[in-house]
Amino acid sequence: MAETAAHESLDFAEQVIRVLRAMEESQKFVAEQKKLMAEAAKLERDRALAPWQVALAGMAAGAAFFGAGAAVVKLLGP
């Protein structure tokens, strides 16, 4: 009788350990998924802002060329 009680308690402890291990693995999986989702959101945001970055860079380059042209005209002009 004592042998079956000890065996049952070992089975119970083993089941508890398995459940705890499964919970830990699922928590790791959820954390990894959250990290991947945050990275995907960042990439999506960067992809959405890329055309605006190109437009603003073009405008800045145009303004720089305009300013340089105006300076050359002022130096060489009457």
C-alpha positions as a Markdown table, in Angstrom:
| # | Residue | x | y | z |
|---|---|---|---|---|
| 1 | Met | 0.0 | 0.0 | 0.0 |
| 2 | Ala | 2.8 | 2.4 | 0.9 |
| 3 | Glu | 4.4 | 1.5 | -2.4 |
| 4 | Thr | 1.4 | 2.6 | -4.4 |
| 5 | Ala | 1.1 | 5.8 | -2.5 |
| 6 | Ala | 4.8 | 6.6 | -3.1 |
| 7 | His | 4.3 | 5.7 | -6.8 |
| 8 | Glu | 1.2 | 7.9 | -7.1 |
| 9 | Ser | 3.0 | 10.8 | -5.4 |
| 10 | Leu | 5.9 | 10.4 | -7.9 |
| 11 | Asp | 3.4 | 10.4 | -10.8 |
| 12 | Phe | 1.8 | 13.5 | -9.4 |
| 13 | Ala | 5.1 | 15.3 | -9.0 |
| 14 | Glu | 6.1 | 14.3 | -12.5 |
| 15 | Gln | 2.8 | 15.7 | -13.8 |
| 16 | Val | 3.3 | 18.9 | -12.0 |
| 17 | Ile | 6.8 | 19.2 | -13.4 |
| 18 | Arg | 5.6 | 18.6 | -16.9 |
| 19 | Val | 2.8 | 21.2 | -16.5 |
| 20 | Leu | 5.3 | 23.8 | -15.2 |
| 21 | Arg | 7.7 | 23.0 | -18.0 |
| 22 | Ala | 4.9 | 23.3 | -20.6 |
| 23 | Met | 3.8 | 26.6 | -19.1 |
| 24 | Glu | 7.4 | 27.9 | -19.2 |
| 25 | Glu | 7.8 | 26.9 | -22.8 |
| 26 | Ser | 4.5 | 28.5 | -23.8 |
| 27 | Gln | 5.5 | 31.8 | -22.0 |
| 28 | Lys | 8.8 | 31.7 | -24.0 |
| 29 | Phe | 6.8 | 31.2 | -27.2 |
| 30 | Val | 4.5 | 34.1 | -26.4 |
| 31 | Ala | 7.4 | 36.4 | -25.6 |
| 32 | Glu | 9.1 | 35.5 | -28.9 |
| 33 | Gln | 5.9 | 36.1 | -30.8 |
| 34 | Lys | 5.4 | 39.5 | -29.2 |
| 35 | Lys | 9.0 | 40.4 | -30.1 |
| 36 | Leu | 8.4 | 39.3 | -33.7 |
| 37 | Met | 5.1 | 41.2 | -33.9 |
| 38 | Ala | 6.9 | 44.4 | -32.6 |
| 39 | Glu | 9.6 | 44.0 | -35.2 |
| 40 | Ala | 7.0 | 43.5 | -37.9 |
| 41 | Ala | 5.1 | 46.6 | -36.8 |
| 42 | Lys | 8.4 | 48.6 | -36.9 |
| 43 | Leu | 9.2 | 47.3 | -40.4 |
| 44 | Glu | 5.6 | 48.1 | -41.6 |
| 45 | Arg | 5.9 | 51.7 | -40.1 |
| 46 | Asp | 9.3 | 52.2 | -41.8 |
| 47 | Arg | 7.9 | 50.9 | -45.1 |
| 48 | Ala | 4.9 | 53.3 | -44.8 |
| 49 | Leu | 7.2 | 56.3 | -44.1 |
| 50 | Ala | 9.8 | 55.5 | -46.8 |
| 51 | Pro | 8.1 | 57.6 | -49.6 |
| 52 | Trp | 7.9 | 60.6 | -47.3 |
| 53 | Gln | 11.5 | 60.3 | -46.4 |
| 54 | Val | 12.5 | 60.2 | -50.1 |
| 55 | Ala | 10.3 | 63.2 | -50.8 |
| 56 | Leu | 11.7 | 65.2 | -47.9 |
| 57 | Ala | 15.3 | 64.3 | -48.9 |
| 58 | Gly | 14.5 | 65.4 | -52.5 |
| 59 | Met | 13.1 | 68.7 | -51.2 |
| 60 | Ala | 16.1 | 69.3 | -49.0 |
| 61 | Ala | 18.5 | 68.6 | -51.9 |
| 62 | Gly | 16.5 | 70.9 | -54.2 |
| 63 | Ala | 16.7 | 73.7 | -51.6 |
| 64 | Ala | 20.4 | 73.2 | -51.3 |
| 65 | Phe | 20.9 | 73.3 | -55.0 |
| 66 | Phe | 18.7 | 76.4 | -55.2 |
| 67 | Gly | 20.7 | 78.1 | -52.5 |
| 68 | Ala | 24.0 | 77.2 | -54.1 |
| 69 | Gly | 22.8 | 78.5 | -57.4 |
| 70 | Ala | 21.6 | 81.8 | -55.8 |
| 71 | Ala | 25.1 | 82.2 | -54.2 |
| 72 | Val | 26.8 | 81.6 | -57.5 |
| 73 | Val | 24.6 | 84.1 | -59.3 |
| 74 | Lys | 25.2 | 86.6 | -56.5 |
| 75 | Leu | 29.0 | 86.2 | -56.7 |
| 76 | Leu | 29.2 | 86.3 | -60.5 |
| 77 | Gly | 26.3 | 88.6 | -61.2 |
| 78 | Pro | 26.2 | 92.4 | -61.5 |
